[in-house]
Amino acid sequence: MEILVVCGAGASSTFVAQRVQQAMRRSGVPYMVRAGNQASLLHDLDSADMILLGPPLAGSLEDIRGLTAPAGTVVELLPADIYSDLQGTSALALILEAFPMPDAAAAASTRKGLS
């Protein structure tokens, strides 16, 4: 499972992706996260199972969903406070909502730890 974080030019998305990756490691979630940028988004669409868009790209959400619909890629908008989420838990919650971990018991305990 590959998650792509795109916030604009790439700097913010790198920080968000790193935090989410750390949150996944702490929670035992085996998915991969990488950062992208708005300029390379069209090239990255095919390789991602989920795209998390930063708040600056809210106006592009429906267009990107339209582009990814044929492949079944999930596209979600990150919350406005994503840059202050130093633990990466709000993005992790979005990921787990879209793609629960295979072991339901592990997913439930991970979600409880996010609260």
DOLOMI-920987 format. One record per residue: residue number from 1; residue in three letters; x, y, z of N, C-alpha, C, CB in turn. Coordinates in steps of 0.1 Angstrom, whole numbers, plus 5000, padded with zeros to 4 digits. Atoms other than C-alpha are relative to their C-alpha. Glycine has a CB too. Example, Ala and Ser with C-alpha at 12.3 -4.5 7.8 and 13.67 -1.06 7.14 Angstrom:
BEGIN
+-------+------+------+------+------+------+------+------+------+------+------+------+------+------+
| kolfi | keba |   nX |   nY |   nZ |  caX |  caY |  caZ |   cX |   cY |   cZ |  cbX |  cbY |  cbZ |
+-------+------+------+------+------+------+------+------+------+------+------+------+------+------+
|     1 |  Ala | 5009 | 4988 | 5000 | 5123 | 4955 | 5078 | 5009 | 5012 | 5000 | 4990 | 5000 | 5012 |
|     2 |  Ser | 4991 | 4989 | 5000 | 5137 | 4989 | 5071 | 4992 | 5011 | 5008 | 5004 | 5005 | 4986 |
+-------+------+------+------+------+------+------+------+------+------+------+------+------+------+
//
This chain:
BEGIN
+-------+------+------+------+------+------+------+------+------+------+------+------+------+------+
| kolfi | keba |   nX |   nY |   nZ |  caX |  caY |  caZ |   cX |   cY |   cZ |  cbX |  cbY |  cbZ |
+-------+------+------+------+------+------+------+------+------+------+------+------+------+------+
|     1 |  Met | 5009 | 4988 | 5000 | 5000 | 5000 | 5000 | 5009 | 5012 | 5000 | 4990 | 5000 | 5012 |
|     2 |  Glu | 4992 | 4988 | 5000 | 5015 | 5033 | 4990 | 4991 | 5013 | 5001 | 5008 | 5001 | 4987 |
|     3 |  Ile | 5007 | 4987 | 4997 | 5003 | 5067 | 5003 | 5009 | 5011 | 4995 | 4997 | 5001 | 5015 |
|     4 |  Leu | 4993 | 4988 | 5005 | 5013 | 5099 | 4985 | 4995 | 5012 | 5007 | 4999 | 5001 | 4985 |
|     5 |  Val | 5003 | 4987 | 4994 | 5013 | 5132 | 5004 | 5004 | 5011 | 4991 | 5006 | 5001 | 5015 |
|     6 |  Val | 4997 | 4989 | 5008 | 5011 | 5163 | 4983 | 4994 | 5013 | 5006 | 4994 | 4998 | 4985 |
|     7 |  Cys | 5005 | 4988 | 4993 | 5009 | 5198 | 4998 | 5003 | 5012 | 4991 | 5007 | 5002 | 5013 |
|     8 |  Gly | 4997 | 4988 | 5009 | 5022 | 5221 | 4970 | 5014 | 4998 | 4993 | 5000 | 5013 | 5008 |
|     9 |  Ala | 4987 | 5001 | 5006 | 5059 | 5225 | 4962 | 5008 | 4988 | 5005 | 5008 | 5013 | 5003 |
|    10 |  Gly | 4993 | 5012 | 4996 | 5070 | 5195 | 4982 | 5006 | 5001 | 5014 | 5010 | 4997 | 4991 |
|    11 |  Ala | 4993 | 4999 | 4987 | 5086 | 5209 | 5014 | 4991 | 4996 | 5011 | 5005 | 5014 | 5002 |
|    12 |  Ser | 5010 | 5003 | 4989 | 5055 | 5207 | 5036 | 4996 | 4985 | 4999 | 4988 | 5009 | 4999 |
|    13 |  Ser | 5004 | 5014 | 5001 | 5045 | 5173 | 5022 | 5011 | 4991 | 5005 | 4997 | 4997 | 4985 |
|    14 |  Thr | 4989 | 5008 | 4995 | 5080 | 5160 | 5031 | 4999 | 4999 | 5015 | 5013 | 5006 | 4996 |
|    15 |  Phe | 5001 | 5001 | 4986 | 5075 | 5169 | 5067 | 4988 | 4992 | 5005 | 4999 | 5015 | 5006 |
|    16 |  Val | 5013 | 5008 | 4997 | 5039 | 5155 | 5068 | 5003 | 4985 | 4998 | 4988 | 5005 | 4992 |
|    17 |  Ala | 4998 | 5014 | 5003 | 5050 | 5123 | 5051 | 5009 | 4993 | 5011 | 5006 | 4998 | 4986 |
|    18 |  Gln | 4991 | 5006 | 4990 | 5079 | 5118 | 5076 | 4992 | 4998 | 5013 | 5011 | 5010 | 5002 |
|    19 |  Arg | 5008 | 5002 | 4987 | 5055 | 5123 | 5106 | 4991 | 4988 | 4999 | 4993 | 5013 | 5003 |
|    20 |  Val | 5009 | 5011 | 5002 | 5030 | 5099 | 5091 | 5007 | 4987 | 5000 | 4992 | 5002 | 4987 |
|    21 |  Gln | 4993 | 5013 | 5001 | 5056 | 5073 | 5084 | 5005 | 4996 | 5015 | 5013 | 5002 | 4992 |
|    22 |  Gln | 4996 | 5003 | 4986 | 5068 | 5076 | 5121 | 4988 | 4995 | 5007 | 5006 | 5012 | 5006 |
|    23 |  Ala | 5012 | 5005 | 4993 | 5032 | 5072 | 5133 | 4997 | 4986 | 4996 | 4988 | 5010 | 4997 |
|    24 |  Met | 5003 | 5014 | 5005 | 5028 | 5041 | 5111 | 5009 | 4990 | 5007 | 5000 | 5000 | 4985 |
|    25 |  Arg | 4991 | 5009 | 4994 | 5059 | 5026 | 5125 | 4997 | 4997 | 5015 | 5015 | 5006 | 4999 |
|    26 |  Arg | 5004 | 5002 | 4986 | 5048 | 5032 | 5161 | 4988 | 4992 | 5001 | 4998 | 5014 | 5006 |
|    27 |  Ser | 5013 | 5007 | 5000 | 5014 | 5017 | 5153 | 5000 | 4987 | 4994 | 4989 | 5009 | 4994 |
|    28 |  Gly | 4998 | 5013 | 5007 | 5027 | 4987 | 5133 | 4992 | 5000 | 4987 | 4994 | 4990 | 5009 |
|    29 |  Val | 5007 | 4999 | 5013 | 5010 | 4999 | 5101 | 5010 | 4998 | 4989 | 4991 | 5013 | 4999 |
|    30 |  Pro | 4990 | 5003 | 5009 | 5029 | 4984 | 5072 | 5000 | 5008 | 4987 | 5000 | 4986 | 4996 |
|    31 |  Tyr | 5001 | 4992 | 5013 | 5020 | 5010 | 5045 | 5011 | 5009 | 4998 | 4986 | 5008 | 5000 |
|    32 |  Met | 4989 | 4991 | 5003 | 5045 | 5032 | 5028 | 4995 | 5014 | 4997 | 5009 | 4995 | 4987 |
|    33 |  Val | 5004 | 4986 | 5002 | 5043 | 5070 | 5027 | 5011 | 5007 | 4993 | 4996 | 5007 | 5013 |
|    34 |  Arg | 4990 | 4992 | 5006 | 5061 | 5093 | 5004 | 4995 | 5014 | 4996 | 5006 | 4993 | 4987 |
|    35 |  Ala | 5004 | 4986 | 5003 | 5060 | 5130 | 4996 | 5001 | 5002 | 4985 | 5009 | 5010 | 5008 |
|    36 |  Gly | 5000 | 4996 | 5014 | 5052 | 5144 | 4962 | 4998 | 5015 | 5000 | 4990 | 4993 | 4992 |
|    37 |  Asn | 5003 | 4986 | 5002 | 5046 | 5179 | 4948 | 4990 | 5002 | 4989 | 5013 | 5008 | 4998 |
|    38 |  Gln | 5011 | 4997 | 5010 | 5019 | 5195 | 4927 | 5005 | 4998 | 4986 | 4995 | 5014 | 5002 |
|    39 |  Ala | 4995 | 5001 | 5014 | 5041 | 5196 | 4896 | 5002 | 4985 | 4996 | 5014 | 5007 | 4999 |
|    40 |  Ser | 4998 | 5014 | 5004 | 5048 | 5158 | 4897 | 4988 | 4991 | 5002 | 5012 | 4994 | 5007 |
|    41 |  Leu | 5012 | 5008 | 4996 | 5013 | 5148 | 4908 | 4995 | 4991 | 4988 | 4989 | 5009 | 5004 |
|    42 |  Leu | 5005 | 5008 | 5011 | 5002 | 5137 | 4873 | 5008 | 4987 | 4997 | 4999 | 5009 | 4988 |
|    43 |  His | 4991 | 5011 | 5003 | 5032 | 5114 | 4870 | 4999 | 4990 | 5012 | 5014 | 5005 | 4999 |
|    44 |  Asp | 5001 | 5008 | 4989 | 5026 | 5100 | 4905 | 4987 | 4993 | 5002 | 5004 | 5008 | 5012 |
|    45 |  Leu | 5014 | 5005 | 4998 | 4989 | 5092 | 4902 | 4999 | 4985 | 4999 | 4991 | 5006 | 4990 |
|    46 |  Asp | 5001 | 5015 | 5002 | 4994 | 5056 | 4889 | 5007 | 4992 | 5011 | 5007 | 4997 | 4987 |
|    47 |  Ser | 4992 | 5008 | 4990 | 5018 | 5045 | 4917 | 4994 | 5001 | 5014 | 5014 | 5004 | 5000 |
|    48 |  Ala | 5005 | 4999 | 4986 | 4997 | 5056 | 4947 | 4986 | 4993 | 5001 | 4998 | 5015 | 5003 |
|    49 |  Asp | 5013 | 5005 | 4996 | 4968 | 5038 | 4964 | 4992 | 5010 | 5006 | 5002 | 4988 | 5009 |
|    50 |  Met | 5007 | 4989 | 4993 | 4959 | 5069 | 4983 | 5008 | 5013 | 4998 | 4997 | 4997 | 5015 |
|    51 |  Ile | 4993 | 4987 | 5001 | 4967 | 5106 | 4978 | 4994 | 5008 | 5011 | 4998 | 5006 | 4986 |
|    52 |  Leu | 5004 | 4991 | 4989 | 4965 | 5129 | 5008 | 5004 | 5014 | 4995 | 5006 | 4997 | 5014 |
|    53 |  Leu | 4998 | 4987 | 5005 | 4962 | 5165 | 4996 | 5001 | 5010 | 5012 | 4990 | 5005 | 4990 |
|    54 |  Gly | 4999 | 4990 | 4990 | 4974 | 5194 | 5018 | 4989 | 5011 | 4998 | 5014 | 5007 | 4999 |
|    55 |  Pro | 5011 | 4990 | 5000 | 4949 | 5222 | 5026 | 5002 | 5010 | 4988 | 5000 | 5008 | 5012 |
|    56 |  Pro | 4999 | 4990 | 5011 | 4964 | 5246 | 4999 | 4995 | 4994 | 4987 | 5014 | 5004 | 4998 |
|    57 |  Leu | 5005 | 5006 | 5013 | 4952 | 5221 | 4972 | 4985 | 4997 | 5001 | 5008 | 4988 | 4997 |
|    58 |  Ala | 5014 | 5003 | 4999 | 4916 | 5220 | 4984 | 4992 | 5003 | 4988 | 4994 | 5008 | 5012 |
|    59 |  Gly | 5007 | 4996 | 5013 | 4904 | 5237 | 4952 | 5002 | 4990 | 4989 | 5004 | 5013 | 4996 |
|    60 |  Ser | 4997 | 5010 | 5010 | 4919 | 5208 | 4932 | 4994 | 4986 | 5004 | 5014 | 4999 | 4997 |
|    61 |  Leu | 5004 | 5013 | 4995 | 4903 | 5180 | 4952 | 4991 | 4992 | 4990 | 4993 | 5001 | 5013 |
|    62 |  Glu | 5010 | 5007 | 5009 | 4874 | 5171 | 4929 | 5007 | 4997 | 4986 | 4988 | 5008 | 4998 |
|    63 |  Asp | 4993 | 5003 | 5012 | 4896 | 5174 | 4898 | 5009 | 4988 | 5001 | 5008 | 5012 | 4995 |
|    64 |  Ile | 4991 | 5011 | 4998 | 4922 | 5150 | 4912 | 4992 | 4987 | 5002 | 5009 | 5003 | 5012 |
|    65 |  Arg | 5009 | 5012 | 4999 | 4894 | 5126 | 4923 | 4996 | 4995 | 4987 | 4988 | 5003 | 5009 |
|    66 |  Gly | 5004 | 5003 | 5014 | 4882 | 5127 | 4887 | 5011 | 4993 | 4993 | 4995 | 5012 | 4993 |
|    67 |  Leu | 4989 | 5006 | 5007 | 4916 | 5118 | 4874 | 5004 | 4986 | 5005 | 5012 | 5009 | 5001 |
|    68 |  Thr | 4996 | 5012 | 4993 | 4922 | 5090 | 4899 | 4988 | 4990 | 5000 | 5005 | 5002 | 5013 |
|    69 |  Ala | 5011 | 5009 | 4998 | 4887 | 5075 | 4898 | 5001 | 4987 | 4992 | 4987 | 5007 | 4995 |
|    70 |  Pro | 4999 | 5012 | 5007 | 4894 | 5050 | 4870 | 5009 | 4989 | 5006 | 5005 | 5003 | 4986 |
|    71 |  Ala | 4990 | 5009 | 4993 | 4923 | 5035 | 4890 | 4995 | 4996 | 5014 | 5014 | 5006 | 5000 |
|    72 |  Gly | 5005 | 5003 | 4987 | 4903 | 5035 | 4922 | 5009 | 5005 | 5011 | 4999 | 4985 | 5002 |
|    73 |  Thr | 4992 | 4993 | 4990 | 4928 | 5057 | 4940 | 4992 | 5009 | 5009 | 5012 | 5008 | 4993 |
|    74 |  Val | 5007 | 4992 | 4990 | 4915 | 5072 | 4972 | 5007 | 5014 | 5001 | 4999 | 4993 | 5014 |
|    75 |  Val | 4994 | 4987 | 4999 | 4920 | 5110 | 4974 | 4993 | 5007 | 5012 | 4999 | 5009 | 4987 |
|    76 |  Glu | 5006 | 4993 | 4989 | 4914 | 5128 | 5007 | 5008 | 5013 | 5003 | 5001 | 4991 | 5013 |
|    77 |  Leu | 4994 | 4988 | 4996 | 4920 | 5163 | 5019 | 5005 | 5000 | 5015 | 4990 | 5012 | 4998 |
|    78 |  Leu | 4995 | 4999 | 4986 | 4942 | 5167 | 5050 | 4994 | 5011 | 5007 | 5016 | 5001 | 5000 |
|    79 |  Pro | 5006 | 4990 | 4992 | 4928 | 5187 | 5078 | 5008 | 5013 | 5000 | 4997 | 4996 | 5015 |
|    80 |  Ala | 4993 | 4987 | 5000 | 4937 | 5224 | 5081 | 5011 | 5001 | 5010 | 4990 | 5011 | 5003 |
|    81 |  Asp | 4989 | 4999 | 4990 | 4958 | 5218 | 5112 | 5011 | 4989 | 4998 | 4993 | 4998 | 5014 |
|    82 |  Ile | 4991 | 5011 | 5002 | 4979 | 5190 | 5096 | 5015 | 5004 | 5003 | 4999 | 4996 | 4985 |
|    83 |  Tyr | 4986 | 4996 | 4998 | 5011 | 5211 | 5098 | 5004 | 5001 | 5015 | 5003 | 5013 | 4994 |
|    84 |  Ser | 4997 | 5000 | 4986 | 5008 | 5213 | 5136 | 4999 | 4987 | 5007 | 4991 | 5010 | 5007 |
|    85 |  Asp | 5001 | 5014 | 4995 | 5002 | 5176 | 5140 | 5013 | 4993 | 5000 | 4989 | 4991 | 4992 |
|    86 |  Leu | 4986 | 5004 | 4999 | 5037 | 5167 | 5151 | 5001 | 4985 | 5001 | 5007 | 5006 | 5011 |
|    87 |  Gln | 5000 | 5015 | 4999 | 5027 | 5130 | 5157 | 4996 | 4993 | 4988 | 4992 | 4996 | 5012 |
|    88 |  Gly | 5005 | 5006 | 5012 | 5012 | 5124 | 5123 | 4987 | 4992 | 5002 | 5010 | 4992 | 4994 |
|    89 |  Thr | 5011 | 5008 | 4997 | 4981 | 5109 | 5139 | 4987 | 5003 | 4992 | 4997 | 5000 | 5015 |
|    90 |  Ser | 5012 | 4997 | 5007 | 4954 | 5128 | 5121 | 5000 | 4995 | 4985 | 4998 | 5016 | 4999 |
|    91 |  Ala | 4999 | 5006 | 5013 | 4967 | 5117 | 5087 | 4999 | 4985 | 5000 | 5013 | 5005 | 4993 |
|    92 |  Leu | 5000 | 5014 | 4999 | 4972 | 5082 | 5099 | 4985 | 4995 | 5002 | 5008 | 4995 | 5013 |
|    93 |  Ala | 5014 | 5004 | 4998 | 4935 | 5081 | 5110 | 4993 | 5000 | 4987 | 4993 | 5011 | 5010 |
|    94 |  Leu | 5006 | 5000 | 5013 | 4925 | 5091 | 5075 | 5004 | 4988 | 4992 | 5004 | 5013 | 4992 |
|    95 |  Ile | 4995 | 5012 | 5007 | 4946 | 5063 | 5061 | 4993 | 4988 | 5004 | 5015 | 4999 | 5001 |
|    96 |  Leu | 5006 | 5012 | 4995 | 4933 | 5037 | 5084 | 4985 | 4999 | 4998 | 5002 | 4999 | 5015 |
|    97 |  Glu | 5014 | 5000 | 5003 | 4897 | 5048 | 5077 | 4998 | 4995 | 4986 | 4994 | 5014 | 5001 |
|    98 |  Ala | 5002 | 5005 | 5014 | 4902 | 5042 | 5040 | 5006 | 4986 | 4998 | 5008 | 5010 | 4991 |
|    99 |  Phe | 4993 | 5013 | 5002 | 4925 | 5011 | 5043 | 5003 | 4994 | 5014 | 5013 | 5002 | 4992 |
|   100 |  Pro | 4998 | 5006 | 4987 | 4920 | 4993 | 5076 | 5011 | 4989 | 4999 | 4987 | 4994 | 5005 |
|   101 |  Met | 4990 | 5011 | 5000 | 4948 | 4970 | 5086 | 4993 | 4987 | 4999 | 5009 | 5001 | 5013 |
|   102 |  Pro | 5006 | 5013 | 5002 | 4941 | 4934 | 5077 | 4996 | 4993 | 5013 | 5010 | 4990 | 4993 |
|   103 |  Asp | 5004 | 5006 | 4987 | 4940 | 4923 | 5114 | 4991 | 5010 | 5007 | 5013 | 4997 | 5008 |
|   104 |  Ala | 5010 | 4990 | 4994 | 4908 | 4940 | 5127 | 5004 | 5003 | 5014 | 4987 | 4994 | 4999 |
|   105 |  Ala | 4997 | 4997 | 4986 | 4920 | 4937 | 5163 | 5011 | 5010 | 5001 | 5003 | 4987 | 5008 |
|   106 |  Ala | 4988 | 4991 | 5000 | 4953 | 4954 | 5156 | 4995 | 5014 | 4995 | 5011 | 4995 | 4991 |
|   107 |  Ala | 5005 | 4987 | 5005 | 4935 | 4982 | 5137 | 4992 | 5007 | 5011 | 4991 | 4998 | 4987 |
|   108 |  Ala | 5008 | 4994 | 4989 | 4910 | 4987 | 5166 | 5009 | 5006 | 5011 | 4991 | 4990 | 5006 |
|   109 |  Ser | 4992 | 4995 | 4989 | 4938 | 4990 | 5191 | 5009 | 5012 | 4995 | 5010 | 4989 | 5005 |
|   110 |  Thr | 4992 | 4988 | 5006 | 4958 | 5014 | 5168 | 4991 | 5012 | 5000 | 5005 | 4997 | 4986 |
|   111 |  Arg | 5009 | 4989 | 5000 | 4928 | 5036 | 5164 | 4997 | 5006 | 5014 | 4986 | 4997 | 4994 |
|   112 |  Lys | 5002 | 4996 | 4986 | 4922 | 5037 | 5202 | 5012 | 5008 | 5004 | 4998 | 4988 | 5009 |
|   113 |  Gly | 4988 | 4993 | 4996 | 4958 | 5048 | 5206 | 5001 | 5014 | 4993 | 5012 | 4992 | 4996 |
|   114 |  Leu | 5000 | 4987 | 5007 | 4951 | 5077 | 5182 | 4992 | 5010 | 5007 | 4995 | 4998 | 4986 |
|   115 |  Ser | 5009 | 4991 | 4994 | 4924 | 5092 | 5203 | 5006 | 5009 | 5010 | 4988 | 4993 | 5006 |
+-------+------+------+------+------+------+------+------+------+------+------+------+------+------+
//
